Amino acid sequence: MRKFAIVATVLFAVSCKGGSTPAGTYSLDKAAMDKAMDEKIATLPADKKDAAKFGKELVKLMDIKMTLNEGGKGEMATTMPSLKEGEKAQTKTDALTWEKKDETVTISDGKKPISCTFKSDKLTCGDAEMTMVFVKS
């Protein structure tokens, strides 16, 4: 009985702080992206705003899911609607690797690593040019 109490206490403590691992499945937080893109668009020169607004509308139509598996592997599936009438949306899946140090998670698709901050089941990834927010689903 004592062993059960110790195990239960440890599991309860881990679940209360949300876990210390970013492993899990995440979805793009479209509301956060919309807000971030509005803020970015507001700082752009007038001749660049229309293209940025078009990009913002595309993000609203996209579906991005990212799965980070224990052991540092994962995948990202991006579903993009077709811009041609009658064509189906296309899904592209890329393999990922990831590693965590403190609150920083570095994710790479083998080309360019991206740095993310992991807090409360949320990954905020990117740089000054583009920030993406993913929430654990």
LOTI-973396 format. One record per residue: residue in three letters; x, y, z of N, C-alpha, C in turn; residue number from 1. Coordinates in steps of 0.02 Angstrom, whole numbers. Layout:
residuo ALA, n.c1 X, n.c2 Y, n.c3 Z, ca.c1 X, ca.c2 Y, ca.c3 Z, c.c1 X, c.c2 Y, c.c3 Z, num NUM .
...
***
This chain:
residuo MET, n.c1 41, n.c2 -60, n.c3 0, ca.c1 0, ca.c2 0, ca.c3 0, c.c1 43, c.c2 63, c.c3 0, num 1 .
residuo ARG, n.c1 99, n.c2 61, n.c3 36, ca.c1 144, ca.c2 119, ca.c3 39, c.c1 172, c.c2 134, c.c3 -30, num 2 .
residuo LYS, n.c1 191, n.c2 82, n.c3 -68, ca.c1 218, ca.c2 93, ca.c3 -136, c.c1 166, c.c2 126, c.c3 -180, num 3 .
residuo PHE, n.c1 103, n.c2 104, n.c3 -174, ca.c1 49, ca.c2 133, ca.c3 -213, c.c1 41, c.c2 208, c.c3 -197, num 4 .
residuo ALA, n.c1 45, n.c2 225, n.c3 -134, ca.c1 38, ca.c2 295, ca.c3 -113, c.c1 94, c.c2 338, c.c3 -141, num 5 .
residuo ILE, n.c1 155, n.c2 312, n.c3 -141, ca.c1 212, ca.c2 349, ca.c3 -169, c.c1 203, c.c2 360, c.c3 -244, num 6 .
residuo VAL, n.c1 186, n.c2 307, n.c3 -280, ca.c1 176, ca.c2 312, ca.c3 -352, c.c1 119, c.c2 361, c.c3 -367, num 7 .
residuo ALA, n.c1 64, n.c2 356, n.c3 -331, ca.c1 7, ca.c2 401, ca.c3 -342, c.c1 27, c.c2 473, c.c3 -330, num 8 .
residuo THR, n.c1 67, n.c2 486, n.c3 -278, ca.c1 89, ca.c2 554, ca.c3 -263, c.c1 132, c.c2 582, c.c3 -319, num 9 .
residuo VAL, n.c1 178, n.c2 542, n.c3 -344, ca.c1 222, ca.c2 564, ca.c3 -399, c.c1 181, c.c2 578, c.c3 -462, num 10 .
residuo LEU, n.c1 136, n.c2 533, n.c3 -479, ca.c1 94, ca.c2 543, ca.c3 -539, c.c1 51, c.c2 605, c.c3 -532, num 11 .
residuo PHE, n.c1 24, n.c2 617, n.c3 -472, ca.c1 -18, ca.c2 676, ca.c3 -460, c.c1 24, c.c2 740, c.c3 -468, num 12 .
residuo ALA, n.c1 84, n.c2 740, n.c3 -442, ca.c1 128, ca.c2 799, ca.c3 -446, c.c1 145, c.c2 814, c.c3 -519, num 13 .
residuo VAL, n.c1 160, n.c2 763, n.c3 -558, ca.c1 176, ca.c2 773, ca.c3 -629, c.c1 115, c.c2 799, c.c3 -666, num 14 .
residuo SER, n.c1 57, n.c2 771, n.c3 -653, ca.c1 -3, ca.c2 793, ca.c3 -690, c.c1 -23, c.c2 864, c.c3 -671, num 15 .
residuo CYS, n.c1 -11, n.c2 885, n.c3 -609, ca.c1 -29, ca.c2 953, ca.c3 -588, c.c1 13, c.c2 1005, c.c3 -621, num 16 .
residuo LYS, n.c1 76, n.c2 991, n.c3 -635, ca.c1 117, ca.c2 1042, ca.c3 -667, c.c1 115, c.c2 1036, c.c3 -743, num 17 .
residuo GLY, n.c1 73, n.c2 993, n.c3 -770, ca.c1 64, ca.c2 989, ca.c3 -841, c.c1 115, c.c2 945, c.c3 -875, num 18 .
residuo GLY, n.c1 157, n.c2 911, n.c3 -838, ca.c1 208, ca.c2 869, ca.c3 -867, c.c1 267, c.c2 910, c.c3 -888, num 19 .
residuo SER, n.c1 324, n.c2 878, n.c3 -890, ca.c1 384, ca.c2 915, ca.c3 -909, c.c1 407, c.c2 898, c.c3 -979, num 20 .
residuo THR, n.c1 369, n.c2 858, n.c3 -1014, ca.c1 388, ca.c2 840, ca.c3 -1082, c.c1 341, c.c2 872, c.c3 -1133, num 21 .
residuo PRO, n.c1 369, n.c2 895, n.c3 -1187, ca.c1 326, ca.c2 922, ca.c3 -1240, c.c1 296, c.c2 868, c.c3 -1284, num 22 .
residuo ALA, n.c1 313, n.c2 804, n.c3 -1272, ca.c1 286, ca.c2 751, ca.c3 -1313, c.c1 210, c.c2 754, c.c3 -1314, num 23 .
residuo GLY, n.c1 181, n.c2 745, n.c3 -1373, ca.c1 109, ca.c2 747, ca.c3 -1382, c.c1 91, c.c2 774, c.c3 -1450, num 24 .
residuo THR, n.c1 27, n.c2 782, n.c3 -1462, ca.c1 2, ca.c2 808, ca.c3 -1525, c.c1 -22, c.c2 879, c.c3 -1516, num 25 .
residuo TYR, n.c1 -3, n.c2 922, n.c3 -1562, ca.c1 -18, ca.c2 993, ca.c3 -1559, c.c1 -55, c.c2 1014, c.c3 -1622, num 26 .
residuo SER, n.c1 -97, n.c2 1065, n.c3 -1614, ca.c1 -131, ca.c2 1096, ca.c3 -1671, c.c1 -112, c.c2 1169, c.c3 -1673, num 27 .
residuo LEU, n.c1 -110, n.c2 1197, n.c3 -1733, ca.c1 -96, ca.c2 1268, ca.c3 -1741, c.c1 -151, c.c2 1308, c.c3 -1707, num 28 .
residuo ASP, n.c1 -132, n.c2 1356, n.c3 -1665, ca.c1 -180, ca.c2 1400, ca.c3 -1632, c.c1 -196, c.c2 1457, c.c3 -1680, num 29 .
residuo LYS, n.c1 -249, n.c2 1449, n.c3 -1717, ca.c1 -266, ca.c2 1497, ca.c3 -1770, c.c1 -284, c.c2 1566, c.c3 -1741, num 30 .
residuo ALA, n.c1 -315, n.c2 1568, n.c3 -1683, ca.c1 -332, ca.c2 1633, ca.c3 -1653, c.c1 -269, c.c2 1671, c.c3 -1635, num 31 .
residuo ALA, n.c1 -219, n.c2 1636, n.c3 -1606, ca.c1 -156, ca.c2 1669, ca.c3 -1589, c.c1 -119, c.c2 1690, c.c3 -1653, num 32 .
residuo MET, n.c1 -122, n.c2 1648, n.c3 -1704, ca.c1 -90, ca.c2 1666, ca.c3 -1768, c.c1 -122, c.c2 1727, c.c3 -1799, num 33 .
residuo ASP, n.c1 -188, n.c2 1729, n.c3 -1797, ca.c1 -225, ca.c2 1785, ca.c3 -1825, c.c1 -204, c.c2 1851, c.c3 -1791, num 34 .
residuo LYS, n.c1 -201, n.c2 1849, n.c3 -1725, ca.c1 -181, ca.c2 1908, ca.c3 -1687, c.c1 -109, c.c2 1929, c.c3 -1703, num 35 .
residuo ALA, n.c1 -64, n.c2 1879, n.c3 -1704, ca.c1 7, ca.c2 1894, ca.c3 -1718, c.c1 15, c.c2 1923, c.c3 -1789, num 36 .
residuo MET, n.c1 -22, n.c2 1895, n.c3 -1836, ca.c1 -17, ca.c2 1919, ca.c3 -1905, c.c1 -46, c.c2 1989, c.c3 -1912, num 37 .
residuo ASP, n.c1 -100, n.c2 2004, n.c3 -1876, ca.c1 -127, ca.c2 2072, ca.c3 -1877, c.c1 -75, c.c2 2122, c.c3 -1851, num 38 .
residuo GLU, n.c1 -42, n.c2 2103, n.c3 -1797, ca.c1 10, ca.c2 2147, ca.c3 -1769, c.c1 68, c.c2 2157, c.c3 -1818, num 39 .
residuo LYS, n.c1 88, n.c2 2104, n.c3 -1852, ca.c1 143, ca.c2 2108, ca.c3 -1901, c.c1 122, c.c2 2151, c.c3 -1961, num 40 .
residuo ILE, n.c1 61, n.c2 2139, n.c3 -1986, ca.c1 36, ca.c2 2177, ca.c3 -2044, c.c1 33, c.c2 2252, c.c3 -2029, num 41 .
residuo ALA, n.c1 15, n.c2 2269, n.c3 -1968, ca.c1 11, ca.c2 2340, ca.c3 -1949, c.c1 79, c.c2 2375, c.c3 -1955, num 42 .
residuo THR, n.c1 133, n.c2 2338, n.c3 -1950, ca.c1 200, ca.c2 2369, ca.c3 -1953, c.c1 229, c.c2 2371, c.c3 -2024, num 43 .
residuo LEU, n.c1 195, n.c2 2339, n.c3 -2071, ca.c1 221, ca.c2 2335, ca.c3 -2139, c.c1 207, c.c2 2399, c.c3 -2179, num 44 .
residuo PRO, n.c1 250, n.c2 2412, n.c3 -2229, ca.c1 236, ca.c2 2468, ca.c3 -2274, c.c1 173, c.c2 2451, c.c3 -2315, num 45 .
residuo ALA, n.c1 139, n.c2 2501, n.c3 -2338, ca.c1 76, ca.c2 2494, ca.c3 -2374, c.c1 81, c.c2 2446, c.c3 -2433, num 46 .
residuo ASP, n.c1 137, n.c2 2447, n.c3 -2470, ca.c1 142, ca.c2 2405, ca.c3 -2530, c.c1 152, c.c2 2331, c.c3 -2513, num 47 .
residuo LYS, n.c1 161, n.c2 2312, n.c3 -2451, ca.c1 170, ca.c2 2242, ca.c3 -2432, c.c1 110, c.c2 2215, c.c3 -2394, num 48 .
residuo LYS, n.c1 64, n.c2 2258, n.c3 -2375, ca.c1 7, ca.c2 2237, ca.c3 -2334, c.c1 -40, c.c2 2189, c.c3 -2369, num 49 .
residuo ASP, n.c1 -55, n.c2 2200, n.c3 -2434, ca.c1 -102, ca.c2 2157, ca.c3 -2469, c.c1 -77, c.c2 2085, c.c3 -2472, num 50 .
residuo ALA, n.c1 -14, n.c2 2076, n.c3 -2488, ca.c1 15, ca.c2 2008, ca.c3 -2491, c.c1 13, c.c2 1975, c.c3 -2423, num 51 .
residuo ALA, n.c1 27, n.c2 2013, n.c3 -2371, ca.c1 25, ca.c2 1986, ca.c3 -2303, c.c1 -46, c.c2 1968, c.c3 -2283, num 52 .
residuo LYS, n.c1 -95, n.c2 2008, n.c3 -2303, ca.c1 -165, ca.c2 1992, ca.c3 -2287, c.c1 -187, c.c2 1929, c.c3 -2323, num 53 .
residuo PHE, n.c1 -163, n.c2 1919, n.c3 -2384, ca.c1 -178, ca.c2 1858, ca.c3 -2422, c.c1 -149, c.c2 1798, c.c3 -2385, num 54 .
residuo GLY, n.c1 -87, n.c2 1804, n.c3 -2362, ca.c1 -55, ca.c2 1751, ca.c3 -2323, c.c1 -94, c.c2 1735, c.c3 -2259, num 55 .
residuo LYS, n.c1 -119, n.c2 1787, n.c3 -2227, ca.c1 -159, ca.c2 1778, ca.c3 -2166, c.c1 -222, c.c2 1738, c.c3 -2181, num 56 .
residuo GLU, n.c1 -255, n.c2 1752, n.c3 -2236, ca.c1 -315, ca.c2 1715, ca.c3 -2255, c.c1 -299, c.c2 1642, c.c3 -2272, num 57 .
residuo LEU, n.c1 -241, n.c2 1630, n.c3 -2302, ca.c1 -221, ca.c2 1560, ca.c3 -2316, c.c1 -210, c.c2 1521, c.c3 -2251, num 58 .
residuo VAL, n.c1 -179, n.c2 1552, n.c3 -2202, ca.c1 -168, ca.c2 1519, ca.c3 -2138, c.c1 -234, c.c2 1498, c.c3 -2107, num 59 .
residuo LYS, n.c1 -286, n.c2 1539, n.c3 -2114, ca.c1 -352, ca.c2 1522, ca.c3 -2087, c.c1 -380, c.c2 1458, c.c3 -2119, num 60 .
residuo LEU, n.c1 -361, n.c2 1445, n.c3 -2181, ca.c1 -386, ca.c2 1387, ca.c3 -2217, c.c1 -344, c.c2 1324, c.c3 -2206, num 61 .
residuo MET, n.c1 -283, n.c2 1333, n.c3 -2182, ca.c1 -237, ca.c2 1277, ca.c3 -2172, c.c1 -253, c.c2 1239, c.c3 -2108, num 62 .
residuo ASP, n.c1 -230, n.c2 1177, n.c3 -2106, ca.c1 -233, ca.c2 1137, ca.c3 -2045, c.c1 -163, c.c2 1111, c.c3 -2033, num 63 .
residuo ILE, n.c1 -134, n.c2 1126, n.c3 -1976, ca.c1 -67, ca.c2 1103, ca.c3 -1960, c.c1 -69, c.c2 1066, c.c3 -1894, num 64 .
residuo LYS, n.c1 -47, n.c2 1003, n.c3 -1896, ca.c1 -43, ca.c2 962, ca.c3 -1836, c.c1 29, c.c2 938, c.c3 -1830, num 65 .
residuo MET, n.c1 55, n.c2 941, n.c3 -1769, ca.c1 124, ca.c2 920, ca.c3 -1756, c.c1 122, c.c2 869, c.c3 -1699, num 66 .
residuo THR, n.c1 155, n.c2 813, n.c3 -1711, ca.c1 160, ca.c2 761, ca.c3 -1660, c.c1 233, c.c2 754, c.c3 -1640, num 67 .
residuo LEU, n.c1 247, n.c2 763, n.c3 -1575, ca.c1 314, ca.c2 753, ca.c3 -1548, c.c1 311, c.c2 689, c.c3 -1506, num 68 .
residuo ASN, n.c1 346, n.c2 638, n.c3 -1528, ca.c1 347, ca.c2 575, ca.c3 -1493, c.c1 403, c.c2 574, c.c3 -1442, num 69 .
residuo GLU, n.c1 395, n.c2 534, n.c3 -1389, ca.c1 449, ca.c2 524, ca.c3 -1341, c.c1 510, c.c2 499, c.c3 -1380, num 70 .
residuo GLY, n.c1 569, n.c2 519, n.c3 -1360, ca.c1 630, ca.c2 496, ca.c3 -1393, c.c1 655, c.c2 543, c.c3 -1447, num 71 .
residuo GLY, n.c1 622, n.c2 600, n.c3 -1456, ca.c1 648, ca.c2 651, ca.c3 -1501, c.c1 630, c.c2 646, c.c3 -1574, num 72 .
residuo LYS, n.c1 581, n.c2 606, n.c3 -1592, ca.c1 557, ca.c2 601, ca.c3 -1661, c.c1 486, c.c2 627, c.c3 -1664, num 73 .
residuo GLY, n.c1 463, n.c2 642, n.c3 -1724, ca.c1 395, ca.c2 664, ca.c3 -1733, c.c1 378, c.c2 678, c.c3 -1805, num 74 .
residuo GLU, n.c1 321, n.c2 711, n.c3 -1816, ca.c1 302, ca.c2 729, ca.c3 -1884, c.c1 255, c.c2 789, c.c3 -1883, num 75 .
residuo MET, n.c1 254, n.c2 824, n.c3 -1939, ca.c1 209, ca.c2 880, ca.c3 -1948, c.c1 168, c.c2 867, c.c3 -2011, num 76 .
residuo ALA, n.c1 102, n.c2 871, n.c3 -2004, ca.c1 57, ca.c2 862, ca.c3 -2061, c.c1 25, c.c2 930, c.c3 -2076, num 77 .
residuo THR, n.c1 34, n.c2 953, n.c3 -2136, ca.c1 6, ca.c2 1017, ca.c3 -2158, c.c1 -45, c.c2 1004, c.c3 -2213, num 78 .
residuo THR, n.c1 -107, n.c2 1024, n.c3 -2201, ca.c1 -158, ca.c2 1016, ca.c3 -2253, c.c1 -174, c.c2 1085, c.c3 -2280, num 79 .
residuo MET, n.c1 -165, n.c2 1090, n.c3 -2345, ca.c1 -173, ca.c2 1154, ca.c3 -2380, c.c1 -231, c.c2 1147, c.c3 -2430, num 80 .
residuo PRO, n.c1 -279, n.c2 1193, n.c3 -2428, ca.c1 -334, ca.c2 1189, ca.c3 -2477, c.c1 -308, c.c2 1205, c.c3 -2546, num 81 .
residuo SER, n.c1 -341, n.c2 1176, n.c3 -2595, ca.c1 -323, ca.c2 1191, ca.c3 -2664, c.c1 -350, c.c2 1260, c.c3 -2682, num 82 .
residuo LEU, n.c1 -314, n.c2 1296, n.c3 -2721, ca.c1 -338, ca.c2 1361, ca.c3 -2745, c.c1 -377, c.c2 1354, c.c3 -2810, num 83 .
residuo LYS, n.c1 -381, n.c2 1291, n.c3 -2835, ca.c1 -419, ca.c2 1277, ca.c3 -2896, c.c1 -486, c.c2 1245, c.c3 -2877, num 84 .
residuo GLU, n.c1 -539, n.c2 1270, n.c3 -2906, ca.c1 -605, ca.c2 1245, ca.c3 -2890, c.c1 -611, c.c2 1171, c.c3 -2908, num 85 .
residuo GLY, n.c1 -641, n.c2 1133, n.c3 -2863, ca.c1 -652, ca.c2 1062, ca.c3 -2875, c.c1 -595, c.c2 1016, c.c3 -2854, num 86 .
residuo GLU, n.c1 -537, n.c2 1044, n.c3 -2839, ca.c1 -480, ca.c2 1002, ca.c3 -2818, c.c1 -481, c.c2 994, c.c3 -2743, num 87 .
residuo LYS, n.c1 -460, n.c2 935, n.c3 -2721, ca.c1 -457, ca.c2 919, ca.c3 -2650, c.c1 -397, c.c2 953, c.c3 -2616, num 88 .
residuo ALA, n.c1 -404, n.c2 961, n.c3 -2552, ca.c1 -348, ca.c2 987, ca.c3 -2512, c.c1 -292, c.c2 935, c.c3 -2513, num 89 .
residuo GLN, n.c1 -231, n.c2 959, n.c3 -2507, ca.c1 -172, ca.c2 916, ca.c3 -2508, c.c1 -140, c.c2 917, c.c3 -2439, num 90 .
residuo THR, n.c1 -120, n.c2 858, n.c3 -2416, ca.c1 -86, ca.c2 852, ca.c3 -2352, c.c1 -15, c.c2 830, c.c3 -2364, num 91 .
residuo LYS, n.c1 31, n.c2 866, n.c3 -2333, ca.c1 103, ca.c2 850, ca.c3 -2337, c.c1 126, c.c2 833, c.c3 -2266, num 92 .
residuo THR, n.c1 161, n.c2 777, n.c3 -2259, ca.c1 186, ca.c2 757, ca.c3 -2194, c.c1 262, c.c2 755, c.c3 -2196, num 93 .
residuo ASP, n.c1 293, n.c2 788, n.c3 -2147, ca.c1 365, ca.c2 790, ca.c3 -2142, c.c1 388, c.c2 758, c.c3 -2076, num 94 .
residuo ALA, n.c1 442, n.c2 721, n.c3 -2079, ca.c1 471, ca.c2 692, ca.c3 -2018, c.c1 509, c.c2 748, c.c3 -1981, num 95 .
residuo LEU, n.c1 508, n.c2 744, n.c3 -1915, ca.c1 541, ca.c2 794, ca.c3 -1873, c.c1 585, c.c2 760, c.c3 -1822, num 96 .
residuo THR, n.c1 634, n.c2 798, n.c3 -1798, ca.c1 670, ca.c2 779, ca.c3 -1737, c.c1 663, c.c2 837, c.c3 -1689, num 97 .
residuo TRP, n.c1 667, n.c2 822, n.c3 -1625, ca.c1 661, ca.c2 875, ca.c3 -1575, c.c1 702, c.c2 859, c.c3 -1514, num 98 .
residuo GLU, n.c1 722, n.c2 913, n.c3 -1479, ca.c1 755, ca.c2 905, ca.c3 -1415, c.c1 736, c.c2 962, c.c3 -1370, num 99 .
residuo LYS, n.c1 735, n.c2 948, n.c3 -1305, ca.c1 714, ca.c2 998, ca.c3 -1255, c.c1 771, c.c2 1013, c.c3 -1208, num 100 .
residuo LYS, n.c1 782, n.c2 1077, n.c3 -1195, ca.c1 829, ca.c2 1099, ca.c3 -1145, c.c1 795, c.c2 1155, c.c3 -1106, num 101 .
residuo ASP, n.c1 782, n.c2 1144, n.c3 -1043, ca.c1 744, ca.c2 1190, ca.c3 -1001, c.c1 676, c.c2 1201, c.c3 -1033, num 102 .
residuo GLU, n.c1 658, n.c2 1263, n.c3 -1049, ca.c1 593, ca.c2 1277, ca.c3 -1080, c.c1 598, c.c2 1285, c.c3 -1156, num 103 .
residuo THR, n.c1 657, n.c2 1272, n.c3 -1184, ca.c1 667, ca.c2 1280, ca.c3 -1256, c.c1 664, c.c2 1212, c.c3 -1290, num 104 .
residuo VAL, n.c1 623, n.c2 1207, n.c3 -1341, ca.c1 618, ca.c2 1147, ca.c3 -1382, c.c1 642, c.c2 1166, c.c3 -1451, num 105 .
residuo THR, n.c1 692, n.c2 1130, n.c3 -1476, ca.c1 718, ca.c2 1142, ca.c3 -1543, c.c1 690, c.c2 1087, c.c3 -1588, num 106 .
residuo ILE, n.c1 656, n.c2 1107, n.c3 -1641, ca.c1 624, ca.c2 1061, ca.c3 -1687, c.c1 656, c.c2 1070, c.c3 -1755, num 107 .
residuo SER, n.c1 671, n.c2 1013, n.c3 -1788, ca.c1 703, ca.c2 1017, ca.c3 -1854, c.c1 671, c.c2 967, c.c3 -1902, num 108 .
residuo ASP, n.c1 665, n.c2 990, n.c3 -1964, ca.c1 642, ca.c2 945, ca.c3 -2017, c.c1 701, c.c2 921, c.c3 -2059, num 109 .
residuo GLY, n.c1 761, n.c2 931, n.c3 -2034, ca.c1 821, ca.c2 912, ca.c3 -2069, c.c1 850, c.c2 968, c.c3 -2111, num 110 .
residuo LYS, n.c1 814, n.c2 1023, n.c3 -2116, ca.c1 838, ca.c2 1080, ca.c3 -2156, c.c1 859, c.c2 1136, c.c3 -2110, num 111 .
residuo LYS, n.c1 810, n.c2 1166, n.c3 -2077, ca.c1 824, ca.c2 1223, ca.c3 -2033, c.c1 789, c.c2 1212, c.c3 -1966, num 112 .
residuo PRO, n.c1 827, n.c2 1211, n.c3 -1912, ca.c1 795, ca.c2 1203, ca.c3 -1846, c.c1 758, c.c2 1267, c.c3 -1827, num 113 .
residuo ILE, n.c1 705, n.c2 1257, n.c3 -1788, ca.c1 667, ca.c2 1314, ca.c3 -1763, c.c1 663, c.c2 1307, c.c3 -1687, num 114 .
residuo SER, n.c1 669, n.c2 1363, n.c3 -1654, ca.c1 668, ca.c2 1365, ca.c3 -1581, c.c1 598, c.c2 1380, c.c3 -1556, num 115 .
residuo CYS, n.c1 576, n.c2 1342, n.c3 -1506, ca.c1 509, ca.c2 1351, ca.c3 -1477, c.c1 515, c.c2 1357, c.c3 -1402, num 116 .
residuo THR, n.c1 469, n.c2 1393, n.c3 -1373, ca.c1 464, ca.c2 1397, ca.c3 -1300, c.c1 406, c.c2 1353, c.c3 -1279, num 117 .
residuo PHE, n.c1 418, n.c2 1308, n.c3 -1231, ca.c1 367, ca.c2 1262, ca.c3 -1207, c.c1 343, c.c2 1283, c.c3 -1138, num 118 .
residuo LYS, n.c1 278, n.c2 1301, n.c3 -1135, ca.c1 248, ca.c2 1320, ca.c3 -1071, c.c1 175, c.c2 1299, c.c3 -1071, num 119 .
residuo SER, n.c1 155, n.c2 1265, n.c3 -1018, ca.c1 84, ca.c2 1248, ca.c3 -1007, c.c1 51, c.c2 1216, c.c3 -1068, num 120 .
residuo ASP, n.c1 82, n.c2 1165, n.c3 -1095, ca.c1 54, ca.c2 1129, ca.c3 -1153, c.c1 46, c.c2 1173, c.c3 -1215, num 121 .
residuo LYS, n.c1 90, n.c2 1224, n.c3 -1221, ca.c1 90, ca.c2 1268, ca.c3 -1279, c.c1 161, c.c2 1274, c.c3 -1304, num 122 .
residuo LEU, n.c1 169, n.c2 1271, n.c3 -1370, ca.c1 234, ca.c2 1283, ca.c3 -1402, c.c1 228, c.c2 1347, c.c3 -1443, num 123 .
residuo THR, n.c1 271, n.c2 1395, n.c3 -1428, ca.c1 274, ca.c2 1457, ca.c3 -1466, c.c1 340, c.c2 1455, c.c3 -1504, num 124 .
residuo CYS, n.c1 334, n.c2 1451, n.c3 -1571, ca.c1 392, ca.c2 1439, ca.c3 -1613, c.c1 403, c.c2 1497, c.c3 -1662, num 125 .
residuo GLY, n.c1 466, n.c2 1511, n.c3 -1677, ca.c1 480, ca.c2 1560, ca.c3 -1728, c.c1 532, c.c2 1610, c.c3 -1709, num 126 .
residuo ASP, n.c1 529, n.c2 1665, n.c3 -1747, ca.c1 577, ca.c2 1719, ca.c3 -1739, c.c1 541, c.c2 1786, c.c3 -1751, num 127 .
residuo ALA, n.c1 579, n.c2 1838, n.c3 -1763, ca.c1 550, ca.c2 1904, ca.c3 -1773, c.c1 507, c.c2 1908, c.c3 -1836, num 128 .
residuo GLU, n.c1 522, n.c2 1866, n.c3 -1885, ca.c1 484, ca.c2 1867, ca.c3 -1948, c.c1 417, c.c2 1832, c.c3 -1943, num 129 .
residuo MET, n.c1 417, n.c2 1775, n.c3 -1908, ca.c1 356, ca.c2 1734, ca.c3 -1906, c.c1 354, c.c2 1695, c.c3 -1841, num 130 .
residuo THR, n.c1 297, n.c2 1698, n.c3 -1807, ca.c1 287, ca.c2 1660, ca.c3 -1746, c.c1 226, c.c2 1616, c.c3 -1755, num 131 .
residuo MET, n.c1 233, n.c2 1552, n.c3 -1736, ca.c1 178, ca.c2 1505, ca.c3 -1739, c.c1 166, c.c2 1479, c.c3 -1669, num 132 .
residuo VAL, n.c1 102, n.c2 1473, n.c3 -1650, ca.c1 84, ca.c2 1449, ca.c3 -1584, c.c1 46, c.c2 1383, c.c3 -1594, num 133 .
residuo PHE, n.c1 69, n.c2 1332, n.c3 -1558, ca.c1 35, ca.c2 1267, ca.c3 -1560, c.c1 11, c.c2 1250, c.c3 -1490, num 134 .
residuo VAL, n.c1 -49, n.c2 1222, n.c3 -1485, ca.c1 -76, ca.c2 1200, ca.c3 -1421, c.c1 -85, c.c2 1125, c.c3 -1423, num 135 .
residuo LYS, n.c1 -71, n.c2 1094, n.c3 -1365, ca.c1 -78, ca.c2 1021, ca.c3 -1360, c.c1 -152, c.c2 1004, c.c3 -1366, num 136 .
residuo SER, n.c1 -165, n.c2 956, n.c3 -1408, ca.c1 -236, ca.c2 937, ca.c3 -1419, c.c1 -249, c.c2 867, c.c3 -1394, num 137 .
***
